[in-house]
């Protein structure tokens, strides 16, 4: 299947990496990149704060969380968590909510002096966005499907038009006609109308039935990632039957009259797969499979051919698959790849063969094999395992196989021709590589038509806006179909992007992606520097574009990404060497990258700011405890900072499935190793830099109480007067607010905090 690193499912700690991207596609939801199981943003007052003014001694007193002794003992070790009371799984405790509101009020008070500057910066960021825009239309059957954004509106419209007669044969040069003579546009669903009744609104899946008559979409109105599925008539918007409630976002059509979906258990683990026949009540749905092992979660994919659905059960190290013939759903699931501990398989279909991407300890960067549909135990190796090349994913077409790979830390696309269906398959040779221009960049699969020879993919770099290409696999040419417009005189030639390598403490070279504006930076150590990191779940934080980041780059900032171990940028061993009992490599790699950048004059301790979200927030918390002297300011978004307490509690959503990522602290070795880096457990009486921490009350991945406890303990123990802010969204979850402009407002808030810490708010006047 196509999306290996998008196969991140319901990981607790998946981040929002680097960019808030409005995906204008009928195939993908409004989301951030990547990120199935893995794991888990007019007016100048002239006001500027000095470093002394940006301190608690010059501010209203911060909230003080009460202390309630809560002792926890294991392996003879006693921990006292004075702030354990802040956890309330119902999110209704008045005292807890009052404390969160006090923290938000304190944050508003501290930031009130630069509120006008924040609004000015927000207007600048918003001013780069073409508010009324259309995605690159995607062919599906007789229609072009696309999404539209409207001026002043937070959400998208899902639309389609009939493909004109002169474009019945697809070409990379096709353009959807839009003039008065063009087929009429039809709005299938307007999210803006749906969102009017909710403070939070997110559609994850938007799936069109094979006959193009119906649409099923999954809707979240709280941010807790528990979805309701609505089925509507694509023409009239009339509802078809009652909604399906309490489900995951993952759903697929099984023919034109049935859906397959997944539900979760009490700890939000996707554990049951269901077949729903249209017109039937949800209570009568057929349960296809129940996964009883609490280390495993279910995933659901459709083959590119649309002839089969695949239900996978996966842990962090093992994945096995069943298949459902959509023409015979009454036959139920059949085993395709059996469960074998340590073997991870992802599957798809073409003609009379299933195709399997297979990873094991021996073939750690994956191989691709095929087996006959009627003899799944007989396999042929199509792409062998290579120690220096990781196979990220494969994508199938009627005549081609596309391999998404990684080599030397960079993504690649290789296109292979397949023999006609019915002929024997053999090892694939002479693949055609798609060419890219930037030294560091990001490439991701997009939905394409299985029966065509046109591959669609998205591309961006730190200086190249998100772009959609169609690649003719016969002619070997790429045609740009859409590049996100950036208003306000943006010129990519003014920016330089490069890759550096920082030596870690054990000699391993850690890649760093860097971007800056060449006419503004001095590279003498005086430039402000923002360093981003993640480093978990084998997730690759590839360098992509973010228009809001220009507000920093155009004020002389250098932006860098540390591709630290625990991620997947350099292949499977890169991940293995940053997890479990090697997790500290993630933190020391990040520190090594920071020291390298300082040593090489990209910044200084007085100009270095750091940022990470979710598992990247754990990174920020850990390095703040380890080397608080190295940084001027830090932003920890929805941070996983109470590692030991959370991983000891299997009643917390998703804990059990994470033991293969972090370790099981019910075992002594893992207990003490986790305790040695868990941020909440390692806050100490020392000076810390300026810190901003965020959370979402309804977050199912990182419970709000973790960052709340971290902040409370920091307030109690830190010995400096630097500012510490906690901002908790009371109506959102892990991915914060849902509107596209609301996310830009959050970027403006974060940037103002960073610029305050660096005494740079006067820069906003220019």
C-alpha positions as MATLAB code, in Angstrom:
seq = 'XXXXXXXXXXXXXXXXXXXXXXXXXXXXXXXXXXXXXXXXXXXXXXXXXXXXXXXXXXXXXXXXXXXXXXXXXXXXXXXXXXXXXXXXXXXXXXXXXXXXXXXXXXXXXXXXXXXXXXXXXXXXXXXXXXXXXXXXXXXXXXXXXXXXXXXXXXXXXXXXXXXXXXXXXXXXXXXXXXXXXXXXXXXXXXXXXXXXXXXXXXXXXXXXXXXXXXXXXXXXXXXXXXXXXXXXXXXXXXXXXXXXXXXXXXXXXXXXXXXXXXXXXXXXXXXXXXXXXXXXXXXXXXXXXXXXXXXXXXXXXXXXXXXXXXXXXXXXXXXXXXXXXXXXXXXXXXXXXXXXXXXXXXXXXXXXXXXXXXXXXXXXXXXXXXXXXXXXXXXXXXXXXXXXXXXXXXXXXXXXXXXXXXXXXXXXXXXXXXXXXXXXXXXXXXXXXXXXXXXXXXXXXXXXXXXXXXXXXXXXXXXXXXXXXXXXXXXXXXXXXXXXXXXXXXXXXXXXXXXXXXXXXXXXXXXXXXXXXXXXXXXXXXXXXXXXXXXXXXXXXXXXXXXXXXXXXXXXXXXXXXXXXXXXXXXXXXXXXXXXXXXXXXXXXXXXXXXXXXXXXXXXXXXXXXXXXXXXXXXXXXXXXXXXXXXXXXXXXXXXXXXXXXXXXXXXXXXXXXXXXXXXXXXXXXXXXXXXXXXXXXXXXXXXXXXXXXXXXXXXXXXXXXXXXXXXXXXXXXXXXXXXXXXXXXXXXXXXXXXXXXXXXXXXXXXXXXXXXXXXXXXXXX';
ca = [
       0.000    0.000    0.000;
       1.002    3.559   -0.579;
       1.520    5.208    2.730;
       4.188    3.618    4.907;
       4.970    6.691    6.966;
       1.369    7.760    6.697;
       0.524    4.384    8.217;
       0.726    5.979   11.642;
      -2.783    5.323   12.818;
      -3.766    6.040   16.360;
      -0.314    6.459   17.837;
      -0.505    8.295   21.089;
       2.264   10.707   20.475;
       2.262   11.493   16.765;
       3.279   15.084   16.220;
       2.121   17.892   14.036;
       5.393   18.122   12.223;
       6.631   21.436   11.023;
       3.792   22.543    8.818;
       0.143   23.302    9.011;
      -0.882   22.279    5.523;
      -4.287   22.868    4.036;
      -4.643   19.796    1.842;
      -6.948   20.745   -1.006;
      -7.905   17.312   -2.157;
     -11.027   15.254   -2.206;
      -8.885   12.291   -1.215;
      -7.250   13.582    1.930;
      -8.578   15.428    4.962;
      -7.481   18.775    6.304;
      -4.437   17.583    8.124;
      -0.792   17.852    8.743;
       1.668   15.753    6.738;
       1.969   12.312    8.014;
       1.843   11.833   10.007;
      -2.266    3.809   11.105;
      -0.377    2.597   14.084;
       2.884    4.129   15.126;
       3.222    5.439   17.120;
       1.206    9.065   17.501;
      -0.923   26.284   13.942;
      -1.647   46.224   10.582;
      -0.890   47.878   13.366;
       2.279   48.336   15.353;
       2.209   49.503   18.928;
       5.960   49.900   18.916;
       6.081   47.892   22.139;
       9.093   45.696   22.786;
      10.064   43.647   25.805;
      13.609   43.371   27.020;
      14.892   40.140   28.491;
      14.491   41.659   31.937;
      10.880   42.596   31.186;
      10.240   39.079   29.925;
      10.593   37.642   33.388;
       8.328   36.586   36.184;
       9.736   39.236   38.495;
       8.210   41.895   36.220;
       4.897   40.054   35.729;
       1.754   39.185   37.673;
       2.334   36.162   39.889;
       1.725   32.909   38.052;
      -0.836   30.375   39.236;
       0.343   28.012   41.932;
      -1.064   24.518   41.724;
      -1.846   23.030   45.092;
       0.182   20.045   46.251;
      -1.501   16.822   47.212;
       0.825   13.995   48.182;
       0.498   10.980   45.907;
       3.152    8.341   46.470;
       3.937    5.615   43.968;
       6.330    2.788   44.794;
       7.882    0.173   42.539;
      11.093   -1.861   42.751;
      11.779   -0.188   46.091;
      11.714    3.234   44.477;
       9.264    5.813   45.839;
       8.064    8.724   43.723;
       5.829   11.491   45.046;
       3.650   13.183   42.445;
       2.208   16.289   44.129;
       0.205   17.164   41.027;
      -1.363   13.808   40.240;
      -4.725   15.324   41.219;
      -4.704   17.326   37.987;
      -5.614   14.189   36.054;
      -9.351   13.856   35.548;
     -10.380   11.426   32.847;
     -13.871   12.951   32.676;
     -12.412   16.443   32.125;
     -15.102   17.876   34.435;
     -13.376   18.436   37.809;
     -14.169   22.097   38.657;
     -10.929   22.617   40.579;
      -8.832   21.220   37.733;
     -10.682   23.287   35.127;
     -10.313   26.379   37.293;
      -6.551   25.843   37.437;
      -6.297   25.443   33.646;
      -8.303   28.640   33.177;
      -5.984   30.444   35.611;
      -2.997   29.310   33.566;
      -4.650   30.513   30.354;
      -5.452   33.832   32.033;
      -1.860   34.201   33.180;
      -0.609   33.475   29.667;
      -3.005   36.084   28.266;
      -1.790   38.584   30.847;
       1.898   38.028   30.075;
       1.266   38.235   26.340;
      -1.143   41.181   26.523;
       1.628   43.724   26.025;
       2.324   42.380   22.568;
      -1.217   41.407   21.606;
      -1.351   44.068   18.903;
       1.966   42.854   17.537;
       0.597   39.322   17.523;
      -2.424   40.487   15.530;
      -0.097   42.327   13.166;
       1.945   39.183   12.677;
      -1.205   37.099   12.186;
      -2.379   39.534    9.504;
       1.011   39.226    7.819;
       0.894   35.411    7.894;
      -2.705   35.310    6.733;
      -1.878   37.800    3.994;
       0.353   35.208    2.312;
      -2.571   32.807    1.935;
      -4.738   32.826   -1.165;
      -7.991   32.507    0.703;
     -10.097   31.463   -2.278;
      -8.288   28.550   -3.866;
      -8.894   25.209   -5.543;
      -6.938   21.984   -5.090;
      -5.415   20.029   -7.955;
      -8.444   18.140   -9.343;
      -8.235   14.368   -9.038;
      -9.814   12.067  -11.599;
     -12.137    9.391  -10.229;
     -14.334    7.629  -12.712;
     -16.346   10.198  -14.733;
     -15.546   13.112  -12.393;
     -12.877   15.535  -11.324;
     -12.945   15.731   -7.512;
     -11.407   18.681   -5.693;
     -11.751   20.951   -2.688;
     -12.192   24.699   -2.521;
     -11.410   27.271    0.107;
     -13.416   30.495    0.216;
     -12.363   33.956    1.294;
     -12.764   34.386    5.036;
     -13.894   30.795    5.589;
     -12.100   28.390    7.911;
     -13.019   25.116    6.177;
     -13.219   23.569    2.726;
     -15.940   22.672    0.276;
     -15.806   19.218   -1.324;
     -16.713   19.533   -5.008;
     -16.766   17.690   -8.327;
     -17.311   18.275  -12.061;
     -17.908   15.867  -14.905;
     -14.856   15.180  -17.062;
     -15.502   16.570  -20.569;
     -15.651   14.239  -23.543;
     -12.313   15.453  -24.974;
     -10.497   14.326  -21.788;
     -11.858   10.802  -21.496;
      -8.342    9.436  -22.049;
      -6.249   10.763  -19.147;
      -3.128   12.825  -19.815;
      -0.678   14.652  -17.579;
      -1.587   17.769  -19.559;
      -5.305   17.616  -18.708;
      -6.774   20.761  -17.147;
     -10.183   20.848  -15.557;
     -12.308   23.369  -17.489;
     -13.943   26.047  -15.330;
     -15.444   28.550  -17.778;
     -19.124   29.106  -18.621;
     -19.028   26.255  -21.136;
     -17.544   23.832  -18.617;
     -19.561   21.121  -16.878;
     -21.273   22.566  -13.825;
     -19.575   22.474  -10.440;
     -21.380   20.498   -7.776;
     -20.693   21.098   -4.076;
     -21.006   17.736   -2.343;
     -20.308   18.995    1.173;
     -19.532   22.406    2.668;
     -17.616   21.970    5.910;
     -18.211   25.619    6.800;
     -21.931   24.953    7.117;
     -21.368   21.809    9.149;
     -18.886   23.562   11.443;
     -21.299   26.370   12.375;
     -22.771   24.242   15.129;
     -19.423   23.289   16.671;
     -16.431   24.966   18.269;
     -14.234   22.241   16.821;
     -14.824   20.508   13.498;
     -12.696   18.060   11.554;
     -13.446   15.654    8.718;
     -10.842   12.906    8.477;
     -12.045   10.476    5.780;
     -14.093   11.529    2.757;
     -14.754    8.426    0.687;
     -16.720    8.293   -2.566;
     -18.512    5.039   -3.390;
     -17.244    3.054   -6.415;
     -20.289    4.113   -8.483;
     -19.762    7.778   -7.473;
     -23.317    8.058   -6.131;
     -22.635    8.152   -2.384;
     -20.123    9.667    0.016;
     -19.147    8.481    3.483;
     -17.222   10.844    5.737;
     -15.956   10.703    9.323;
     -16.563   13.707   11.553;
     -14.998   14.747   14.883;
     -16.607   17.659   16.752;
     -14.542   17.596   19.965;
     -10.955   16.855   19.040;
     -11.031   13.553   20.917;
     -10.662   11.545   17.678;
     -13.846    9.570   18.273;
     -15.704    9.888   15.000;
     -19.222    9.743   13.621;
     -19.602    8.475   10.060;
     -22.256   10.068    7.858;
     -23.360    8.605    4.530;
     -24.983   10.990    2.046;
     -26.214   11.085   -1.509;
     -23.477   12.821   -3.501;
     -25.993   14.803   -5.583;
     -28.699   15.718   -3.099;
     -26.744   15.534    0.206;
     -29.647   13.530    1.603;
     -28.573   11.238    4.461;
     -28.532    7.512    3.782;
     -29.563    5.712    6.940;
     -28.441    6.653   10.437;
     -24.871    7.754   11.200;
     -22.360    5.249   12.534;
     -21.214    6.423   15.962;
     -18.201    5.809   18.176;
     -15.846    4.774   15.391;
     -12.334    5.610   14.194;
     -11.718    7.794   11.151;
     -10.783    4.715    9.141;
     -13.463    3.497    6.707;
     -13.619    2.002    3.222;
     -16.357    1.090    0.766;
     -16.962   -2.614    0.234;
     -18.747   -2.258   -3.099;
     -21.530    0.297   -3.559;
     -23.812   -0.879   -0.764;
     -21.571   -1.618    2.202;
     -18.828   -0.080    4.344;
     -16.097   -1.517    6.528;
     -15.130    0.483    9.611;
     -13.249    0.068   12.899;
     -14.251    0.721   16.495;
     -12.188    1.109   19.661;
     -12.193   -0.405   23.116;
     -12.381    1.503   26.394;
      -8.725    2.584   26.129;
      -9.241    3.835   22.548;
      -7.402    0.909   20.974;
      -8.821    0.085   17.514;
      -9.827   -3.497   18.164;
     -12.873   -4.469   16.068;
     -13.579   -4.405   12.322;
     -17.199   -4.264   11.138;
     -19.162   -4.688    7.920;
     -22.093   -2.284    7.568;
     -24.751   -2.825    4.928;
     -26.479    0.394    3.900;
     -29.951    0.666    5.303;
     -29.256   -1.601    8.259;
     -29.017   -0.351   11.835;
     -25.476   -0.216   13.256;
     -26.501   -2.736   15.923;
     -26.938   -5.335   13.169;
     -23.489   -4.849   11.634;
     -21.294   -7.905   11.177;
     -18.126   -8.067   13.261;
     -15.381   -9.233   10.919;
     -12.553   -9.494   13.424;
     -11.735   -8.817   17.079;
      -8.131   -8.224   18.141;
      -7.849   -9.350   21.752;
      -4.114   -8.718   22.224;
      -3.874   -5.255   23.790;
      -0.437   -4.742   22.214;
      -2.077   -4.750   18.770;
      -4.385   -2.304   16.966;
      -6.362   -2.659   13.745;
      -5.773   -0.800   10.500;
      -7.855   -0.747    7.322;
      -6.773   -0.175    3.718;
      -8.254   -0.624    0.259;
      -6.175   -2.014   -2.582;
      -5.473    0.403   -5.416;
      -7.445   -1.982   -7.623;
     -10.445   -1.547   -5.246;
     -11.099   -5.286   -5.504;
      -9.948   -6.094   -1.966;
     -10.002   -4.548    1.478;
      -7.187   -5.364    3.881;
      -7.546   -5.418    7.635;
      -4.222   -5.433    9.410;
      -3.437   -6.025   13.063;
      -0.211   -4.392   14.138;
       2.039   -3.659   17.035;
       5.193   -1.579   16.752;
       7.193   -4.596   15.495;
       4.658   -6.962   13.968;
       1.905   -6.596   11.383;
      -0.259   -9.282    9.803;
      -3.103   -9.033    7.301;
      -6.489  -10.391    6.310;
      -8.262   -9.721    3.037;
     -11.896   -9.238    2.112;
     -13.079   -9.756   -1.463;
     -15.459   -6.808   -1.944;
     -17.427   -8.791   -4.540;
     -18.051  -11.495   -1.920;
     -18.211   -9.751    1.468;
     -20.383  -12.511    2.833;
     -17.332  -14.800    2.736;
     -15.676  -12.699    5.429;
     -11.971  -12.297    6.076;
      -9.241  -14.634    4.912;
      -5.645  -14.741    6.132;
      -3.135  -13.230    3.727;
      -0.003  -12.882    5.873;
      -0.054  -14.783    9.195;
       1.075  -13.360   12.495;
       4.778  -13.965   13.051;
       6.433  -11.929   15.800;
       8.908   -9.448   14.348;
       7.539   -9.679   10.788;
       5.806   -6.531    9.483;
       3.832   -6.851    6.240;
       1.827   -4.324    4.236;
      -0.185   -5.668    1.320;
      -1.924   -4.735   -1.919;
      -3.326   -6.300   -5.074;
      -3.038   -6.285   -8.865;
      -4.492   -8.824  -11.263;
      -3.944  -12.360  -10.033;
      -1.310  -11.435   -7.430;
      -1.082   -9.938   -3.993;
       1.964   -7.709   -3.439;
       3.614   -7.692   -0.015;
       6.084   -5.245    1.493;
       7.833   -7.267    4.188;
      10.164   -6.197    6.971;
      11.966   -8.381    9.521;
      15.081   -8.221   11.665;
      16.997   -9.726    8.761;
      15.382   -7.576    6.062;
      15.178   -4.472    8.224;
      14.795   -2.019    5.320;
      12.061   -4.171    3.720;
      11.725   -6.257    0.600;
       8.809   -6.543   -1.829;
       7.420   -9.930   -2.822;
       4.367  -11.127   -4.758;
       2.210  -14.203   -4.364;
      -0.663  -15.636   -6.437;
      -4.111  -14.840   -5.085;
      -4.883  -18.546   -5.060;
      -1.572  -19.568   -3.442;
      -0.466  -16.995   -0.898;
       2.348  -19.151    0.484;
       4.291  -19.067   -2.819;
       6.261  -15.830   -3.076;
       8.510  -14.226   -5.676;
      10.985  -11.497   -4.688;
      10.394   -8.380   -6.800;
      12.555   -5.878   -4.913;
      15.240   -7.384   -2.660;
      16.321   -5.998    0.668;
      19.157   -3.459    0.539;
      21.076   -2.330    3.602;
      21.504    1.249    2.362;
      18.027    1.763    0.865;
      14.804    1.684    2.843;
      11.578    0.873    1.014;
       9.047    3.251    2.547;
       6.010    2.126    0.581;
       4.841    0.792   -2.750;
       2.010    1.969   -4.992;
       0.448   -0.262   -7.626;
      -0.952    0.525  -11.066;
      -2.275   -1.783  -13.756;
       1.087   -1.604  -15.564;
       3.513   -0.236  -12.968;
       4.865   -0.551   -9.476;
       6.107    2.614   -7.780;
       8.583    2.269   -4.935;
       8.950    5.113   -2.422;
      12.429    4.771   -0.950;
      14.959    6.518    1.283;
      18.695    6.686    0.708;
      21.201    8.880    2.549;
      18.320   10.450    4.417;
      16.472   11.628    1.294;
      13.207   10.310   -0.197;
      13.159    8.865   -3.719;
      10.526    7.659   -6.183;
      11.418    4.738   -8.469;
       9.001    3.558  -11.191;
       9.091   -0.040  -12.444;
       7.212   -1.520  -15.403;
       5.213   -4.689  -14.682;
       4.521   -7.476  -17.184;
       0.921   -7.800  -18.413;
      -1.538   -9.296  -15.947;
      -1.490  -13.064  -16.263;
       2.196  -13.283  -17.154;
       4.757  -14.467  -14.589;
       6.254  -11.909  -12.215;
      10.001  -11.751  -11.672;
      12.609   -9.520  -10.070;
      12.127   -5.909  -11.142;
      14.994   -4.236  -12.970;
      15.845   -0.846  -14.526;
      13.584    1.352  -12.443;
      13.128    4.950  -13.570;
      13.953    7.547  -10.866;
      11.899   10.741  -10.658;
      14.200   13.778  -10.539;
      14.016   16.512   -7.867;
      15.825   19.835   -7.729;
      16.377   20.882   -4.097;
      19.251   19.499   -1.992;
      16.787   18.587    0.781;
      13.077   18.129    0.226;
       9.899   16.240    1.047;
       8.010   13.857   -1.272;
       4.757   12.071   -0.462;
       2.380    9.787   -2.367;
      -1.017   11.012   -3.495;
      -4.013    9.082   -4.686;
      -3.763    8.147   -8.368;
      -5.948    6.240  -10.800;
      -4.982    2.576  -10.753;
      -5.830    2.002  -14.418;
      -3.779    4.933  -15.738;
      -0.060    5.471  -16.338;
      -0.117    8.756  -14.418;
       1.474    8.931  -10.977;
       0.515   11.826   -8.742;
       2.773   12.952   -5.910;
       3.298   16.003   -3.723;
       6.626   17.787   -3.336;
       8.004   20.645   -1.291;
      11.203   21.856    0.314;
      12.094   24.420    2.926;
      11.953   27.049    0.166;
       9.543   25.428   -2.335;
       5.800   25.663   -1.597;
       3.745   22.482   -1.573;
       3.374   21.303   -5.161;
       1.327   18.577   -6.843;
       2.824   16.816   -9.862;
       1.512   14.322  -12.361;
       4.247   12.041  -13.686;
       3.791   10.203  -16.977;
       5.303    6.807  -16.251;
       5.587    5.986  -19.954;
       7.163    9.239  -21.142;
       9.119    9.909  -17.932;
       7.988   13.545  -17.626;
       6.599   15.467  -14.649;
       3.953   18.166  -15.084;
       3.209   20.630  -12.289;
      -0.543   20.580  -11.626;
      -0.689   22.889   -8.633;
       1.689   24.892   -6.469;
       0.351   26.571   -3.381;
       0.387   30.300   -4.058;
       2.317   32.474   -1.610;
       1.207   36.084   -1.763;
       3.197   39.130   -0.733;
       6.137   39.002   -3.128;
       7.612   35.642   -2.104;
      10.713   34.754   -4.141;
      12.229   31.324   -3.466;
      15.591   32.400   -4.932;
      16.161   34.609   -1.882;
      16.460   31.561    0.364;
      19.177   28.958    0.756;
      18.516   25.424    1.932;
      21.274   22.986    2.766;
      22.129   19.860    4.692;
      24.797   19.568    7.378;
      25.941   16.595    9.477;
      26.556   16.870   13.212;
      28.729   14.301   15.029;
      26.876   12.686   17.925;
      28.581   11.672   21.153;
      29.180    8.157   19.765;
      30.482    9.451   16.428;
      27.263    8.913   14.445;
      26.647   11.719   11.953;
      23.209   13.317   12.393;
      21.702   15.086    9.365;
      20.408   18.633    9.809;
      18.245   20.450    7.245;
      18.701   24.232    7.237;
      17.035   27.199    5.544;
      17.668   30.931    5.759;
      17.383   34.090    3.706;
      20.755   34.684    2.127;
      20.621   38.499    2.144;
      19.773   38.745    5.858;
      21.840   36.224    7.799;
      25.441   36.852    8.761;
      26.453   33.303    9.731;
      28.707   34.746   12.426;
      26.831   33.399   15.447;
      24.625   36.461   15.847;
      21.623   35.171   13.876;
      18.507   33.963   15.704;
      18.064   30.224   15.281;
      15.019   27.953   15.684;
      15.825   24.237   15.894;
      13.020   21.688   15.495;
      13.103   18.024   16.484;
      10.951   14.918   16.861;
      12.749   11.546   16.798;
      10.208    8.798   17.524;
       8.064    6.096   15.886;
      10.309    5.891   12.815;
       8.564    9.050   11.605;
      10.568   11.073    9.105;
      10.457   14.829    9.604;
      11.314   15.711    6.038;
      11.965   19.370    5.229;
       8.750   20.857    3.874;
       7.489   24.364    3.218;
       5.529   26.500    5.625;
       4.477   29.963    4.522;
       4.037   31.227    8.089;
       7.711   30.440    8.728;
       8.616   33.222    6.297;
       7.740   35.661    9.076;
      10.790   34.354   10.904;
      13.079   33.866    7.904;
      12.333   37.364    6.636;
      13.468   38.733    9.992;
      16.816   37.007    9.835;
      16.010   33.699   11.522;
      17.736   30.483   10.560;
      15.441   27.462   10.749;
      16.842   23.951   11.165;
      15.497   20.414   11.591;
      17.546   17.885   13.539;
      16.913   14.451   11.987;
      17.748   12.600   15.169;
      17.678    8.883   15.915;
      14.312    7.457   16.812;
      12.965    8.784   13.531;
      13.248    6.924   10.250;
      15.224    9.306    8.065;
      18.257    7.047    7.708;
      16.497    3.676    7.558;
      15.211    1.196   10.092;
      18.398    1.055   12.235;
      18.051    4.824   12.752;
      14.764    4.108   14.489;
      15.974    1.067   16.411;
      18.878    3.072   17.838;
      16.545    5.701   19.282;
      13.907    3.642   21.084;
      13.523    1.440   24.179;
      16.839    1.273   26.076;
      18.522    3.479   23.444;
      15.993    6.321   23.713;
      18.521    8.732   25.195;
      20.297    8.808   21.817;
      17.362   10.922   20.629;
      18.100   13.565   23.246;
      21.890   13.553   23.010;
      21.644   13.697   19.186;
      19.542   16.844   19.476;
      22.012   18.419   21.893;
      24.852   17.495   19.509;
      23.002   19.194   16.640;
      22.506   22.322   18.741;
      26.190   22.404   19.692;
      27.221   21.834   16.070;
      25.078   24.739   14.872;
      26.544   26.997   17.535;
      30.106   25.880   16.789;
      29.560   26.539   13.084;
      28.171   30.042   13.664;
      24.539   29.364   12.789;
      23.616   30.786   16.185;
      24.594   31.086   19.808;
      23.208   30.058   23.169;
      21.669   33.507   23.489;
      19.933   33.168   20.126;
      18.972   29.472   20.053;
      15.307   28.520   20.417;
      13.979   24.963   20.194;
      10.609   23.430   19.381;
       8.977   20.016   19.339;
       5.472   18.596   19.553;
       4.027   15.472   21.146;
       6.857   12.910   21.266;
       8.921   15.881   20.116;
       7.650   17.623   23.258;
       9.206   14.798   25.262;
      12.433   15.620   23.430;
      12.141   19.280   24.444;
      11.374   18.415   28.065;
      14.284   15.993   28.282;
      16.900   18.324   26.796;
      15.671   21.213   28.962;
      16.440   19.129   32.028;
      19.751   17.910   30.610;
      21.144   21.151   29.130;
      19.030   24.160   30.101;
      22.087   26.377   29.612;
      22.165   25.632   25.887;
      18.896   27.312   24.917;
      17.313   30.750   25.168;
      13.701   29.641   24.700;
      11.733   26.451   24.162;
       8.294   25.579   22.828;
       6.864   22.198   23.877;
       3.597   21.443   22.106;
       1.232   18.836   23.620;
       4.337   17.224   25.167;
       4.562   13.628   26.372;
       6.452   14.493   29.539;
       5.127   12.152   32.231;
       6.577    9.048   30.607;
       6.959    6.744   33.569;
       3.586    7.325   35.227;
       1.725    7.094   31.916;
       3.476    3.956   30.721;
       2.791    2.259   34.069;
      -0.950    2.775   33.667;
      -2.598    0.430   31.123;
      -5.959    2.154   31.680;
      -4.693    5.280   29.919;
      -5.577    5.189   26.207;
      -2.953    3.473   24.071;
      -0.421    2.729   26.801;
      -0.302   -1.003   26.135;
       0.396   -0.590   22.424;
       3.306    1.735   23.233;
       5.334   -0.698   25.329;
       7.216   -1.814   22.210;
       8.200    1.816   21.541;
       9.232    3.013   24.998;
       9.496   -0.214   26.984;
       7.350   -1.775   29.678;
       8.237   -0.100   33.006;
       6.704   -2.987   34.917;
      10.114   -4.504   34.206;
      12.832   -3.082   36.420;
      15.356   -2.279   33.699;
      12.841   -0.217   31.755;
      11.458    1.405   34.893;
      14.739    2.963   35.951;
      15.776    3.810   32.388;
      12.516    5.691   31.777;
      12.784    7.419   35.126;
      16.243    8.665   34.176;
      14.846   10.753   31.285;
      11.120   11.279   31.957;
      10.838   15.100   32.036;
       8.406   15.367   34.967;
      10.608   13.074   37.054;
      13.785   15.027   36.284;
      12.775   18.638   36.870;
      15.299   20.017   39.308;
      16.323   23.199   41.093;
      18.206   24.918   38.291;
      17.826   27.773   35.839;
      15.663   27.091   32.770;
      15.195   29.166   29.622;
      11.927   30.865   28.636;
       9.357   28.107   28.053;
       5.960   27.873   26.349;
       3.952   24.671   26.877;
       0.661   23.877   25.128;
      -2.041   21.243   25.627;
      -5.537   20.259   24.502;
      -8.125   19.290   27.102;
      -9.701   16.613   24.870;
      -6.388   15.190   23.665;
      -6.607   11.360   23.591;
      -2.919   10.872   22.764;
      -1.163   12.994   25.387;
      -3.452   13.655   28.312;
      -3.605   17.373   29.176;
      -2.497   16.564   32.735;
       1.015   15.644   31.587;
       2.028   19.149   30.413;
      -0.009   20.630   33.296;
       2.035   18.670   35.841;
       5.280   19.533   34.060;
       4.502   23.249   34.252;
       3.389   23.065   37.889;
       6.573   21.291   38.911;
       8.758   23.690   36.928;
       7.090   26.643   38.629;
       7.814   25.091   42.017;
      11.448   24.128   41.430;
      13.155   26.306   38.812;
      15.506   28.966   40.170;
      15.298   31.605   37.433;
      12.903   34.453   36.634;
      12.436   33.460   33.006;
       8.889   33.258   31.791;
       6.975   29.973   31.825;
       3.649   29.933   29.994;
       1.020   27.213   29.756;
      -1.726   27.447   27.132;
      -4.415   24.772   27.200;
      -7.105   24.699   24.515;
     -10.257   23.755   26.400;
     -12.223   22.813   23.287;
      -9.647   20.930   21.230;
      -7.454   17.854   21.214;
      -3.995   16.768   20.110;
      -4.036   18.749   16.881;
      -5.283   21.923   18.540;
      -7.896   24.111   16.867;
      -9.461   22.916   13.643;
      -9.864   26.023   11.470;
      -7.145   26.942    8.965;
      -6.918   30.563   10.183;
      -7.111   29.456   13.811;
      -3.974   27.426   13.198;
      -2.239   30.439   11.682;
      -3.211   32.431   14.782;
      -1.388   29.822   16.858;
       1.703   30.231   14.681;
       1.583   33.976   15.299;
       1.292   33.418   19.054;
       4.253   31.034   19.104;
       6.417   33.314   16.961;
       5.668   36.322   19.161;
       6.703   34.309   22.210;
       9.995   33.339   20.545;
      10.660   36.899   19.378;
       9.922   38.242   22.848;
      12.406   35.809   24.334;
      15.029   37.080   21.887;
      14.111   40.745   22.436;
      13.172   41.022   18.750;
       9.616   42.347   18.809;
      10.859   45.653   17.427;
      11.572   43.711   14.225;
       7.819   43.624   13.630;
       7.815   47.309   12.883;
       9.851   46.738    9.726;
];
